[in-house]
Amino acid sequence: MPGMSRWARAGCVLVALALSTAQPLHGQAEVLERIEFVDNTAFSSDELLPLLQLRAAQRGFFHRLVRSYVRALASNPATPATLLGHLQRLENQLESELPSFDPRLLEGDLETLRRFYTQQGFHWAQIQAQLVRQPDRAVVLRFLIEEGPAARIDTLLYLGLEEVPAEIRRELQQLRRLRPGMRFRESALLEELEALRRLLRERGYAHATYERPQIYILSERNADSILVRFSPGPRLRFGALHFVETTTNAPPLTERIRRFCTEFQPGQWYDIRAVERTRLRLLRLGVFEMVRIDTLPSTGTGTLDLLATTRYRRFQETLLGASLYRTALESAPNLGVELQLSNVNLFGGAEKGQLLGRIGLRDPLGSLERGQLEYEFQLSAGLTFPYLLRRVGLSSQLSYGIRALVWPLRLEALAVQLRLPVEFAPWTWMTTTELTVDIRAERPVDYPRAAAAVDTVPALAPFLRQYERLYAYTHRGTRLFPPSDITMSLLLGADHRDHPATPNSGHTVLATLDIGGVGAIGLAQYVRLQTLLLGFLPLRHGSVLAGKLRIGRIWWRNRENSYVPYDRHFFAGGANSVRGWASRSLWDPASGGIQSGIGSALASYIGGALLIEGSGELRWRLPPLRLGPLSPYVEKLVLVTFLDWGNAYDRLTPQLYGTATVGDIFRNLALSAGLGIGYLTDVGPIRVDAALRLHDPLNASAPWIFQRSAALRQWSFHLGLGYAF
């Protein structure tokens, strides 16, 4: 066949033979190639298109490939008729699977568009449809729209609120946003009505409702007069809260814990917010699978009893399997195998006991970049009391672990941790605070062998000084006691995100203060302060603009004779930090004391005393696509573009600590940018990010990307659990 390559001919023959059993189709319906809107100015085509039942054809890659083959072969007179016929039948079969034009759906779509325009105040809008066949036989559906002028609000009356107390009427008046002269929009009216009803239910009117709005169109003025009748009902106070529980052989929840979770007292005015907070606090106990709170019929005494229906979850669980987990230190996901035994509601107070055993591989992608695998082994036992007092809990944990640093150096640790979380009242800006006491005993294992290996690289000797002091403190690594560190920490937080794992709006502010070396026992002496700011702004079409700023500082006291525990150091780089570098592989060359690639494995275990980093992300989800059974999975895909910046300064060695200048901080800020794709789960997306180094302070000869040859081929890849922040 002239004009075709040997491979193209072979591909066509194979496709035709594989589908030689396809049957011809008769009476094929017309397929819409496009749907267009003409003269729509108030609303974009993207806003109108989702209202329709009719859909334009969306052909997949294979479908488009077959179409292109058919067009090319049909124009070639040397194409065998058998081959062309098989491919045409295949194309017809694929075309028959596309949504076809249905006049009945068109009538419904016309009515939907007219109703939509009417609800938005365009009462005189005229909408017609045309079916146009293009010269290439493509069928296009056009909606011709004459919007006309938008109606304005003439009067807006709310009746039935006359008996409401004056102070509540003033609050209702402050919620009113619609005014005479504004454009009428039914969605804005319903939003205001819901806000008014919500306020009534927050002020004691548990059964407040309103009737369907009566809208009178004043055609001579192109205006609307609106009348809405409210039925507030009687103003009621809280009565008793009754429980109906479905148990699973678990101990029942004590009355004391139920009382702690209840956000209202009998005799207070009914408030729907207190009911919602009570339900949320009961669910947060981790004891119930389901909690529903309903109102009971009023007895006419001015009080309202409530009924809480609950279903207990399994109180004992045993889990064994692979795990993907993350620690704040690694800023990257870790892979492991773990066995977890848990028991909830041990004594009827929603207590939780847990035993955990885990073997993990830390930051696998970063380990490959650093040239050695890093593992850890951990055993822990924990007991949590959600409420010692009404808003104060207690959590305790005993843990033992071994973590591989640079071979053959390992770090063995035994720790006891006590945490006292405190909840703030719901009307405060702060949402949580936590006081933690951490007693830790650490000792380096195989330190002499590690020191002997470092002797061949004298520049690395200062990086072992911290572990040398710890080695001497533990009697040359032979004792784990007395504790090497007693730290007291205070966390203050305000979390106002709309969702903890996949936020679309809101902000978070966290501040942490750690004081090491509390008391006369221990080797650690330091003060560590860290702040974290997060912000999320919703944009159009489900996209979100997210930003992060993180700043941390360590003040190291008596640095010639003390140390800062490894998990308190600041590190930069990784899936949740500056993504152009692997976890713990980025530092300031001026105050970091070593160039990249020269003993960086050991250097990555001595962090910095100063951390400055920030990120900006644009996150968006794919629009709904008609992909058959694949659609639910494709709709869970998320795409991210990001820009990261930051670095870690003032290496925690006696010689380098405090040597970073203001010039070093600005001059050696690292920059990276990239793309990411993720799949949404209940705990956020499992994602893969790829980043390029825009400014690399560790590359002294060519720090900027335009100074490096083949820079566009030097990508850093990260596997992430949840969003980067």
N, C-alpha and C positions, 0 to 999 in steps of 0.2 A: 504494500500500500504506500504510494508516494506520499511524502509529507509527514510520515509517522516514524518515530524511532523504533528500533527493534524491541526495546523494553516496554514502550507504550503499547505496541501491538500485542506483546505477550500478556501484559496486564489485562487488556480488554478481553482477550480470549479466555483467560482464567476466570474473570468475573462472569462472562457469558456462560461458560460451561457450568460454573457452580450454581447458576440460577436458571438453567435450561428448563426446569420444571415449572417456572412461573406462568400463570394463566393470564390471558388478556382480560382487561377490565372494560366494562361497558357502562355507558351512562355516567361518566365521571362528573362530579359536581365541580363548580367553579371555586377556585381558591383565591382568596384575597391576598394580593401582594403587599398592599399598603393601605393604611387608613389615614386620611388627612382631614384637617379642620381648616376651614377658610373663614377669614374675617373674625376670628375670636381674639379679642384684645384684653378682656378682663381676666381671662383664664388661659393658661398655656395649654398646648396640646398634651404635655405630660400630665397635667392635672385632669384633663377630660378623658384621656384614653383609658385609665383604670375603671371608669364608670361603665364601660361597654362590656357586653357579653361576647360580641363578635371579636375575633382576634385575627390579626394578619399572620401570614405564614412565617414560621421561623424554621428554616432548614438547617440541619446539622451539617457537619463537615463532609460526611460520606454522601449525603444527599446532594450537596453542591458539587462534589467531585463527579458523581454520576451525571448530573445535568451538563457539566462542562464537556464530558466525554461524548455525550449524545449530540450536543451542538457541533462539536468539532468533527465527529465522524459523519454526521448527516450532511455536512458541507463538502465531504470528500467523496467523489463518485466511485472511488476504488474500494470503498468500505463494503465488505461482504454483507449482504442483506440479512443473513442469519444472525451475525454478530450484532448489527444495528437493531434488529427486532428484539433480541434478548435484552439489550440495554434499555430500549424504549419501554418494554414491559416492566423492567425493574424500576425505571423512573416513574411510570404510572402507578405502580404499587406504592412507592414512597410518597407520591403526590396524594394518593387516596387516604393516607394516614394523617394528612394535614387538615386543620379545621376548615370546613367549606362554608361558603356564603349561604346563610339561611334567612329568607325574607321575614320569617316570624321573629327571629332574634332582632332583625333590623327595626321592626315596629316597636319592640320592647326597648331598644336602645334609644330610639327617637323620643319615646316617652320619658325615659330616664334623664336624658339631657334637658328636655323641657322642664321637668320637675326640678332638676338641679339649678337651672337658671332662675326659676321662680323662687326657690328657697334662698337664693343669693340676692333677691331684690330686683331681678330683671323680669318683671311680670309680662312684658310685651315682646319678649324674645321670640323670634321666628327661626325654626330649624328645619331644614330639608336635607334629603340625602340623594346623592347621585352615584350611580355605578358607572364608572368610566373604563372603557377598554382601550389600553394604550396600543400604539402601532406594533409593539413587540408582543401583543396578545396578553399582557399583564392586566389584571383586573384591580382597579383602585376604587375604594369607597371614599367619597368625599361628603363631609357634612358642611353644608352652607349655613352659616350662622349670621343672623341679624340681631345683635344683642339689644339694641335700643338703650334708652337711658335707664339708669338704676334708680329704683324707688328710694325715697328718704322716709325716715320715721317722722310722723306727724305728732302722735301722742302715744305714750306708753304708760298704762295704768296697771298697778298691782293691787287687787282687792283681797280682803280677808285678813289683812295684817293690822287692822285697827285696834284689836284687843291685846296685841303684843306690847309688853312694857316699853316705855319710851326709850330707855337706854339700848334695848335690842333693836328698836326701829332705827335708831341712829347708826348702829353697826350695819344694819341691812342697807341703809342709804349709802354708806361709804363703799359698799360692794357694787353698787350700781355703776355700770360703765356706759350703758346705752343712753343716748340723749336725743331729743328732737333735733332733726337736721342731719343726723348720721345716716349712712347708707344701711338699709335693712339687710341683715343676713340672719337666716334662721339658725345657723350653727352658733353665732354669737349670742343670740337670744337664749337658746337652750343652755349654753355655757353659763350665762348669768343666772338663769333660773336654778340650775343645779348648785351654784355657789350660794344662792340665797337659802335654798332648802338645807344645804349642808350646815350653814350657820345656825339655822333654827334647831337642827338636831344636835348641835354643840351647846345649845343654850336651854336644853330641857324639853324641847318639842320632839319627842322620839318618833312620832307618827306623822310628821309634817309632810304634806304632799301638795301638788298643784295640778290643776286641770290643764288639758290641752289648750295652748294659746289660741285665742280668737283673733284673727287678722282680718281687718276690713280694709280693702283696697280703695283708695280715693283716686279714681282714675283721672278726674279733672286736674289734679295737682301731682299725679304720679307719686303719691305718698301712701303710707300705711299707718293705720291706727290699730294699736295692739292692746288687747285686754287679757289679763291672766288672773285667775282666781286661785288664791292659796287657801289651804285648809290646814292650819297649824296643829289643830287638835289641842288637848289639854297639856299644860306644862307639868312634867312629872319629875319626881326625884327617884334616885336609885333605891331599890329594895335589896333583896337578898340575891346572891349568886348561887344557883344550884348546879350540881354536877351529875351527869349521867355518863358513866365510863364503861368502855369495853376493854377488859384486861386480857393479857396473854400470860397468865400465871406470874405476873410481876407484882412486887409489893405495891400497894396503893400509895399514891402521893399523899403526904401528910397535910393536915389542915394548915399547919404553919407555913409551908412552902406555897400553898395555894393563896394564902393571905398576902404573902410577900409579892406574889405575881399580880395581884388584883390592884388596878390603878384607880379605884374609886372606893368610896365609903358609903354605906347606907345613909340616906338623908341628903346627900349631895344632889344638885341638879343633874339630870341625865346629860351625858356628853358622849357622843359617838366616838370621839377620839380616845377617851379612856377605855372604851370597850375594845377598840382596835389594838391599843397598846397592851391590854390584858391578854388578848389572844396571842399577840406576838411574843410576849414574855413567856407564856406557857409553852409555845412551840420552841423557843430558844433553850428550854431546859434539856431538850434532847430525849425526853421520855415519851412524847406522843408522836404518832404518825399524823394525826388529824385533830384539829381543834376548831369547833364551830360554836359561836355564841349567838343565841337568838333571844328575842324578847318574849316574855310570857304575856298572856292576856291581862290587861289591867283590871284590878279589883275595885276600882273606884275610890281608893283611899289616897290617891295622889302619888303613889309609889309604883315602881315598875320592877318586877323581878325578872332576872335573866337566867337562861339555861345554857350551860356549857356542856356540849357533847364532845367527848374525847375518845380516842382509840389509842391504846398503848402500843408502842413498838416492841419488837423482841428485846428482852432485857439482857440476853447473852448473845454474843457474836464471836465467831472465830473466823479470821481471814488469813489465808495463806496464798501468796502469789507474787507476781512481779509488780513493782511499784515505780511510779514516776513522781518524784518529789523534789521540792526546791528548798534551799536554805538561803537566808539573807546574805551569808558570807560568800557563797559561790556565785551568786547572781546568775545562776544557770541551773537547768534541771539535772537531777541525778537519777541514775537508773539503779534499781536494786531488787532484792528479794526480801520480803518481810513476812513475819508471822505476828498477828495481832490478836490478842484476847481482850475483850471488853465486857463490862457488866455495868448497866445503868440502873439507877434508882436502887442502890444497894440497901439503904436503910430507910427508904421511903422519902428521902429528902432530895431526890434527883441527883444523888451522888453518882459519880462515874469512876470506876476503877479500870485501869488499862495496863496490860503487859505487852511490850513490844520488843521484838528482836529483828535486826536488819543488817544485811550485808549490802553495801552499795558501791557503785562506781561513780565517782564524782566528776561532773562536767566532762563527759566523754569526748566531745568535740574539742574542748579546750585542752584536754590532756594530750590529744594527738598533736596539737599544735606545739605544746611544750615538750613533747618527746617522751613522756612517760605517763603510764596509767596511775590513777590515784584512787585508792579505795578507803573505805571506813567500815568499821564493825561497831554496832551499838546495841546495848541492852538497856531497857528502861522500865520503870514501874511508876505509875502515877495515880493519884487520887484527887478528884475535884469535887468541891462543895460549891454549887452555884450561889448559894445564899447562906452566909453565916448570919448576916443581918439583912435588912430589907434591900439594900442596894450594894452590899459588900459580899464578895465571895472569897474563896480560898482554893488555890491549886498548888499541889505539891508533886515533885518528881525526883526520883532517884535514878541516876543514869551512869552507865559505865561504857566507855568506848575507846577504840584505838583508831587513829587516823594516820595514814601514810602521808608524810611530807615529801621531801626529796630523798630518794633511796640512798642509804638504808635508814635514814632518820624517820622515826615514827613518834607520835605523841599519844601517850596514854592518859586518860582523864577519868576521874570519879567526881561526880557533882551532885549536889543537893540544891534544889531550887524551890523557893516558896514565892507565890504570887498572890497578891491581894487586889483583884480588879474591883473598881468602884464605878457604878453607873450614876450618871448625872440625871437630874430631873428633866423631863422631856422639853420644858420650856427654855432651858439654857442652851447657849451656843455650843459649849463643850459637851461632848457625848460620852467620853470615857476617860478614866485615869487608872493607873496601875502602879503599885509599889511592889518591887521585886527584890528579894535577897538571894544571892547566888553564891554558894560556897563551893569552891572548886579546888581539887588537888590534881596537878598535872606533873608528869615527868617525861623527859625525852628518853626514848629507847634507841640503843645502838648509836649514841652520840659519838663515842670515840672513833668508830669507823667513818661516820660522816665527816668528822673533823679532819681525819687523815686524808680523805678524798679532796677536801677543800684546800689542803696544803699545796696542791699542785696549781691552784689559782689564787695567788695571794690577795687579789682584789676582793675575793668573796669572804675573806676571814671575818670582816665586821658583821656580816649577815648571820653568823653563828653565835655572836656574842650573847643574844638574848637566851638562846638555848644553853649556852655555856653556864650562864648564871643559874638557870633553872636546874641544870645538871648538878651543879655544886650544891644547890639548896636541897636537892633530894638525895644527898649523900652519894654522889656519883651514880645517880640513877637507880639506887637500890631500894628507896623508900617512896611510898606514895603519900605519906603523911609526915608532918602536918599540912593542912591546906596551903596552897600557894597563892590563893586569891579569895578574898571575901568582898563582894561587890554589892552595893545597894543602888537600885535603879528606880527612876521615876519617869513614867510616861504620861503625857497629856495629849489628848486627841479630840479633834472635832471632825467627824465624818458625816458629810451631808451629800453623799452621792446617791443617785436614785437606785443604783444596784451595786453590790460590792464586787461582783466579778466582771460584769459587762456594763459599766456606767456610760450613760449618754449625756448626763448633765450633773451639775453640782461641783463640790470641791471637798478637799480633805486637807487638814493641817495636823501634823504630828510633830511633837517635840520630845526628845528623850535625853535624860541626864543620867550618866553612870558615874559612880564614885567608887574607884577601886582602892583596895588597901584599907578597908574599914576595920578598925581594931588593931591589935598588936601582932596578930598572926598573919603571915603571908609575905610574899615577895613583891606582889603587884602594888604599884603606886601611880595612880593616874586619875584624871577627870576627863570624861568624854561627853560631848554635847553634839546632838544631831537634830536637824530640822528637815522636814519633808513637806513640800507644798504640791498639791495636785489640783488641776482644774480641767473641767470637761464642758464643752460648748456644743450643743446640737446644731447641725447645719441641715441643709435641704436633702431630701431623698435618703434619709436615714444615716447620713454621714456624721461623724463626730470629730471635732478638733480637740485634741488632748495635749496638755502641757505638764511638765514636771520640773521642779527645782529642788535639789538636795544639797545641803551643806553640812559638813561635819568637822569637828575639831577635837583633838586630844591634847591635853596638857600633861606632860610626862614629868613626874617628880622624881628626884634622886636617880636620874637615869643611869648613872655609873653602877648602881648597886640594886636596881629593880628591873622589872620587866612589865610589858603590857601583854596580856593574854592574846593568843593568836586570833580568837574569834571576836576580839574588840578592835582589830586593826581596820583601817579603811583601804579598800582595794577598788580599782577602776577596771572597766572592761567586762564584757560578758553580755548575755542575752537580755539582762535587765539594767544594763549600764550603758557604756559607750560601745555600740555593737560592731565597730570596726575592728575590735580586738577581742581575743579570748578572755575568759574570766581571769582576773588577777594578772593580766599581761600588759597593763598600761601603767606607766608611772612617769613622773617628771624627771627628765635626764639630769637636770641641774641638782636637784636635791634627792634624787633617787640613787645616785652613786654607781650606776652600772648601765652600760649600753645594752640594747635589745640583742638577744642571741648569745651573750656571754654569761653563762651561768644563770640564765633567766629562770630556770626551774627552781633554784634555791631562792632567788630574789623574789619570786612570786609568793613566798611564805613569810616575808617581812613586809608588812603594809606601810601605809603612810599615816601621818598625824593630821593631815588636812585633806579634805575631799570637797571638790566643787564639781557638780555635774548637773546637766539639764537635758531635756528632750522635748521635741515637738512632734506630734503624730497626727496624721489625717487618716481616720479609720472609716471604711465604708463597706457595706454589704452589697452583694450582687442583687440586682432587681429580680423579681419573679420571672422565671423562664419556663416555657413549656417543654420540658425534657422528659416527659413520661415518668417512669419510676425513679429517675435520677433527680427530679425536681426537689424533693425534700432535702436531699443531701447537698445539692448545689446551693440552695438557699441558706445553708449554714456556713458557707464559705465567707470569710472576711479578708479584706485586702487592707494593707497598711503601707503608707509611705512615711518616712521618719528622717529626722535630723537630730543627732546626738552630739553633745559637747561636754568636755570636762577632763579631769585628771586627778591623780592622787599625788600629794606633795609631802615633803618632810619625812623621809624614810625613818622608821623607828629604830635607828641605831644611834649610839651616843654621838658619833661623829657627824651624822647627817641631819639629825633632828633640829629643826629650827633654822635651817640654812636657806629655805626658799624665800625669795624676795617677791615684792609686788610685780616686778618686771618678769620674773620667772613664771608667776601664776598666769599672766596674760599671754606671754610669749609661747608658753608650752601647753596651752589649751588644745586638746585633741578634738578634731571634728570628723564625723563620719555621717554618711547618709545612705539610705537604701530602701529596699522594698521587702514586704513580708506577706505571707499568705497563711491563713489559719482556718481551723475547723472548730466551730463553736460546740462546747460541751456545757454541762451544768456549772462547772467551775471556771469557765472562761475558755478561750480558744487554745487548742494545741497548735502551735505555729512554727513556721520556719522563716527566719529572717536572713537576708543577704545584704551586706553592707560594704561600702567602699570607704577607704581612708582618704578624706579630703585634706586633712592636715595631720601629719604624723610627726610629733615632736621627737620620737625616738630615731627618726631617720635624719641625721644631721646634714647629710649632703643634699637631700632632695625632700624636704618636708611636705611641700605642696604637691597635689596630685598632678598638676600640669608640668612638674619638673621630673616626673618619673616615667620612664618608658614602660609601655605595656601596663599602665596603671589600671586600665579598665578591665583587665583580666585577673586582678588580684582582689578577689572577693573573700570576705569572712562570713561563714555560715553559722547560724545558731538555731538550736532547737529550744523552744520556749513553752512553758506551761502557764497559761493565762497571758493576759496582756503584759507588756513590759512594765506598765505601771497603771 
